[in-house]
C-alpha cells in the first residue's frame, strides 16, 4: 500500500499542472451542476403531516368503543381550517382501517 501511494504521489507531482486543472474542472463542474439540476429532486422535509395516537385502556379493547373514540377524535380536528385530510385506523397493524380515511372536501 505504501508503494502504491509512493507511485501515485510521484505521478501527481510530476504532472502538477494537469492535476490542478483536473481539480479546478471538478470544482467548476460541481458548481455548474448545483446550479443546473432541479431543486425539487428530493422531497421537502416538512410534509405537513402530524401523527397522533389514540390508545384505549385494557377493558376498552372491543372495536365498537374504539371506533366511537376514533370518530370523536376526528370530529375535534375537522373545525380546524388547516386540516386538509384525516386518516385513522383501529388495530395494531393498520390493516383494519374501518373506513376512516376522509378528504377535507369530499368529491361529489
Secondary structure as GFF3:
##gff-version 3
##sequence-region A 1 108
A	DSSP	alpha_helix	2	14	.	.	.	ID=ss1
A	DSSP	alpha_helix	16	36	.	.	.	ID=ss2
A	DSSP	three_ten_helix	39	41	.	.	.	ID=ss3
A	DSSP	alpha_helix	63	78	.	.	.	ID=ss4
A	DSSP	beta_strand	85	86	.	.	.	ID=ss5
A	DSSP	beta_strand	102	103	.	.	.	ID=ss6
###
